[in-house]
Amino acid sequence: MFKFLKEVVAGSGTGLKDLPYNIGEPYASAWGSWLHFRGTSKDDGSPVSIFSLSGSNAQDGHLAAGRNGVKRLRTVRHPNILSFLHSTEVETVDAGSPKVTIYMVTEPVMPLSDKIKELGLEGTQRDEYYAWGLHQIAKAVSFLNNDCKLVHAYVCLASVVVTQTLDWKLHAFDVLSEFDGNNEASSGQMLQYAWLVGAQYKPMELAKSDWAGIKKSPPWAIDSWGMGCLIYELFSGLKLGKTEELRNTVFIPKSLLPDYQRLLSSTPSRRLNTSKLIENSEYFQNKLVDTIHFMEILSLKDSVEKDTFFRKLPNLSEQLPQQIVLKKLLPLLASALEYGSASAPALTALLKMGSALSSEEFCVKVLPTLVKLFSSNDRAIRVGLLQHINQYGESLSAQVVDEQVYPHVATGFSDTSAFLRELTLKSMLILAPKLSQRTFSGSLLKHLSKLQVDEEPAIRTNTTILLGNIANYLNEGTRKRVLINAFTVRALRDTFPPARGAGIMALCATSSYYDITEIATRILPNVVVLTIDPDNDVRSKAFQAVDQFLQMAKQYYEKTNTAEATEGTSMGISSIPENAGLLGWAMSSLTLKGKPSDHAPVSSVSSTALTPAPANASSDTPPTAPLRVRSAPDFAEQPVPTSPTSTDGWGEMENGLDEECENDKDGWDDLEPLEETKPTPALANIQAAQRRPVSQPVSQTKLATSLQSKSTSKLRKDEDDDLWGSIAAPAPKTSKSLNLKSSVTDDDDPWAAIAAPAPTTKAKPLSAGRGRSAKPAAPKLGAQRLNRTSSGT
């Protein structure tokens, strides 16, 4: 048997095999003959405290008292009494002699004397914390004396321990016994283990073993004296050596001194009941005690009291000891919010308190509560969570956001409250980076698509801003499908000026995601229109965006088409007349006066190559920057990236811009005629050629006559278009046509006699309906003639 016990017990410092707890390091102090160890559970590793008491044999008096203490602690339950978890008694053999050890496991606690040194509180904060601790011990003693009719008989500093939440708890129940006041005639000993109590802690009647007098006294008489001893040791910082030291009151706070003296009255019947101490003492009326007391009875308060309290709590918490706020108030507040007894303003206080925690502690003590609150149906709670999401959003893991937080947040996108919709939208700036691509495409983009047409202009603007900020979290296919449609088709056409400005800024911010084809065919045509926007801020942003995208196009061509640019320069215009500045101005005017839809379908139009003007082209106009427009194979033959099938709300807008452009008018009717200026020599030659009679067939003469009957503005426009033919650069020798217009026959062109020579290369026809000069072919009459013949037959 002894061999078996040796195997079971491996020493108190290494733990017991039959005890479901691991024994750790001991504390420096403990009550009586007990040893106090740190410990952990073998199941989940949770912390515990382990007390051990050893004796030479089973009949040892200390062991008997220890068994009494274990039994009493197991049966007596109170919030301010140490919580019992487990106990066991083990017999071992030490140096040939038997040894009995009692192990008692409780909640994790620390001796009060050690905790006081650790906190290091001073001044008002120290007094407030001591007041709260004494308040708790007084309630525990009052519970034993008044409710249970028990006498502790050994209340002192050593019999108090502190929990992880800084609560004070009473233990050391070895001497605890029932108060036998009903049997006053009996002179037998009432406290069986009174000999364990130190002489300095005994009141006069207990020191004299006057059991008859003790039985006639109130049940609280002995423990009230013990409360006085505890107060002395607490404020003096010294262990009580002898009873006479209690007369030294220099350490006792003035507000507590009257009660201290009544607790230590020489007459047992006149000693202050601890319940009265709690109710009437001025010392316990301070901010910390009142705050914690309110939190403990929160469920009994009405909504008005709760709102008033929680609105004051953030500022109040700054005045209280930080350790107490973090370890006591914060858990109480988190629990109250989690179980619904706290109102929405408590969330602000919780986050303010939690800001003082380290990131690891915040994730353990605060974050789980916040995650649970997202499922709350209280709109005020949801608003509070979204308003302060920047304080804790970074601490949320991607899995928690995607699976637990976002499904509840997403309900705010369709809420009837515009304020909540906007808060939900803004919160995505923090939550979106933690979402999966499946959530992006399947949920978030659908909601954002609806919010871009929200009735609130501020929401529409913020939606565009959000898309610009989260673009880098989208995959390439989603960006191709969503961004340009969202920014150009919707944002740039919004009636709210800040929304249009946000669309321009979003395009600039996401410029790296667009290829040169998209920039030239879809972005620039839509942005250029806004350079004449009624709003000054939008115009300013539009010009900046045009400069940025044109610079990108220029860099692209300089990088990829250097050889082609060199060839184009050698084949282009050798010199530009003095009206080169006018040419640039005219092109700008056409661009500015056209509608947005007139500039969209560039991808279907062949392009021309314009060579840079020489430095001496004009002395009074600034030199124009070299411009290189890609030939037809660059734009016309490169297919626009197709969008994958999607239901996120932007897929149906693909090519919407092009379709609208096809239905719009050409946009040239509103151009104002150029002012009459003195023609240059080259222009004079052209005008002279126009006035020179030209021999034409009769049909062509009729056609010219009909053309002259059109409106003056239309005729002038056609003249301007064909005016530059005689001074244009020779057609480049390429396999593709570089003309912007579709080819026309000499019969349809009244200016054929003075036009530039026709290109030697084969022109590639345009798509139907693209050229302004293209005319529908006249219907043939052969079918009608056949019909008449058949009918006559």
Disulfide bonds with the S-S distance in Angstrom:
none
